[in-house]
Amino acid sequence: MRTATLGPAERAEALAAMAERELDVLVVGAGVVGAGTALDAVTRGLSTGIVEARDWASGTSSRSSKLIHGGLRYLEMLDFALVREALKERGLLLERLAPHLVKPVPFLYPLQHKGWERFYAGSGVALYDAMSLSSGHGRGLPVHRHLSRKGALRVAPCLRKDALVGALQYYDAQMDDARFVTTLVRTAASYGAKAASRARVTGFLREGERVVGARVQDVEAGAAYEIRAKQIVNATGVWTDDTQALIGERGQFHVRASKGIHLVVPKDRIHSTTGLILRTEKSVLFVIPWGRHWIVGTTDTDWDLDKAHPPPPAPTSTTSWST
Ligand SMILES: Cc1cc2nc3c(=O)[nH]c(=O)nc-3n(C[C@H](O)[C@H](O)[C@H](O)COP(=O)(O)OP(=O)(O)OC[C@H]3O[C@@H](n4cnc5c(N)ncnc54)[C@H](O)[C@@H]3O)c2cc1C
């Protein structure tokens, strides 16, 4: 395997090569799902292409809360299988797959009730850590600890004294989401996948009932290509319905777009050495350390306007926080 470059020359070569010979798999959309699919396909020995309408990870995959988490709150919903799988993946990313991109991040969970809450939440994080360790890939993170009110205020002096009776601190992981996707695409290209950004699918080629290829517009140079493939993967995230509509049929899936807002706050405005996880009416709110900033979020509301550029609402709107 040689390390691939994703430059203009490689992009032009990739578009020409995809148009020349039928691929086994063409992936449409290069967010984390498309990039991961392309890497999976090419490392199985399949001839693979991936086209992205804008830049790598320019959709949701560069606008996440940047957490690689095992889904602690899914434990409360008793979805053990999901948590087990997510913790295993978290461990693999931390230890083996991308230790240069995925880092541990501490979270403080303030306790508001004496007694039962420490037992309830403490059992949850203990189980979370135990499941992580038993996945065989959990050693990359410190285990949780119990803190008194004084101890909690020492690590997070920003908290109001009367807002907590104590706290738990546990670890999850975070990554640079856009860089992570770009690395996936580049790794796929290193294994021989053909990858072109600024290449939008504008229609599909059909033979009878079968979709046998895609029409791709080179958004940079204006040229149009027909790329044929035995299988086409629609990995266009919130654009899934638009992509399905290009086939002229109602697809199997309907994706409901929702919008999540993060507040980005300079580091010195919140006096804390740890991230925070706080309960909200509907879900949880994260305060996540991110370089010289904190990311605070996120909201979760339906969105049916421009998917490429969801702006924040007018200041008068009400928001509900969750992630
Ligand atoms: C606010 C928020 C916070 C989140 N936080 C986290 C988190 O902390 N951790 C976590 O694991 N997950 C998080 N998620 C979930 C995660 O971000 C998404 O599940 C993931 O990014 C979806 O990736 P995707 O590849 O399906 O979609 P996208 O990243 O949106 O990729 C779809 C791509 O398809 C392209 N495309 C569309 N139409 C075409 C076309 N016609 N031709 C070619 N390309 C096309 C788009 O340009 C886009 O790049 C969060 C989600 C939100 C909304």
The ligand as an ORCA input file, in Angstrom:
! r2SCAN-3c Opt
* xyz 0 1
  C     -25.542     18.215     15.710
  C     -25.015     16.806     15.524
  C     -24.022     16.338     16.367
  C     -23.537     15.051     16.197
  N     -22.549     14.611     17.014
  C     -22.036     13.379     16.846
  C     -20.954     12.936     17.648
  O     -20.447     13.656     18.496
  N     -20.462     11.697     17.413
  C     -20.995     10.883     16.446
  O     -20.509      9.752     16.285
  N     -22.016     11.283     15.657
  C     -22.533     12.512     15.828
  N     -23.557     12.935     15.036
  C     -24.042     12.044     13.984
  C     -23.050     12.061     12.799
  O     -22.501     13.342     12.626
  C     -23.806     11.637     11.527
  O     -24.429     10.400     11.769
  C     -22.837     11.450     10.359
  O     -22.013     12.574     10.168
  C     -23.660     11.192      9.088
  O     -22.726     10.957      8.070
  P     -23.208     10.695      6.590
  O     -21.992     10.269      5.830
  O     -24.393      9.791      6.583
  O     -23.763     12.101      6.081
  P     -22.989     13.416      5.618
  O     -21.780     13.680      6.408
  O     -23.983     14.516      5.550
  O     -22.505     13.050      4.151
  C     -23.337     13.018      3.024
  C     -22.523     13.575      1.871
  O     -23.235     13.351      0.649
  C     -22.910     14.415     -0.222
  N     -23.887     14.462     -1.304
  C     -25.187     14.809     -1.216
  N     -25.791     14.735     -2.422
  C     -24.826     14.320     -3.292
  C     -24.832     14.049     -4.693
  N     -25.937     14.199     -5.442
  N     -23.668     13.643     -5.277
  C     -22.536     13.473     -4.531
  N     -22.488     13.711     -3.204
  C     -23.622     14.129     -2.582
  C     -22.947     15.633      0.692
  O     -22.248     16.737      0.132
  C     -22.292     15.087      1.953
  O     -20.897     15.356      2.028
  C     -24.059     14.219     15.177
  C     -25.050     14.709     14.323
  C     -25.518     15.994     14.481
  C     -26.572     16.502     13.536
*
